[in-house]
């Protein structure tokens, strides 16, 4: 369970990673999380791990979010289904990185389809 002190750190890590991935795909402009080099070593490590994951598994996971046929009505359900399946065997760093990469891809697909939150 997250402690109150770790919640802002986790939120900052997620915001940085998703912002970084959206910027890589050209979806976000202006200042915000994920812009420029990460100052926090954990953010740097997660960005690097995500980039490596995408490079290694590009063929397997290409257009994964698009393959799920995400719509405004199904995005949360699809995210939950993939997350549940991903962590079925318990958490580990590889699965956590895959979770971040999938979440960022789903965000990019949502932006691409101009879905409202």
Buried (B, 14 or more C-beta within 10 A) or exposed (E): EEEEEEEEBEEBBBBBBBBBBBBBBEBBEEEEBBBEEBEEEEBEBBBEBBBEBBEEEEEEBEEBBEEBEBEEEEBEEBBEEBBEEBBEEEEEEEBBBBBBBBBBBBBBBBEEEEBEE
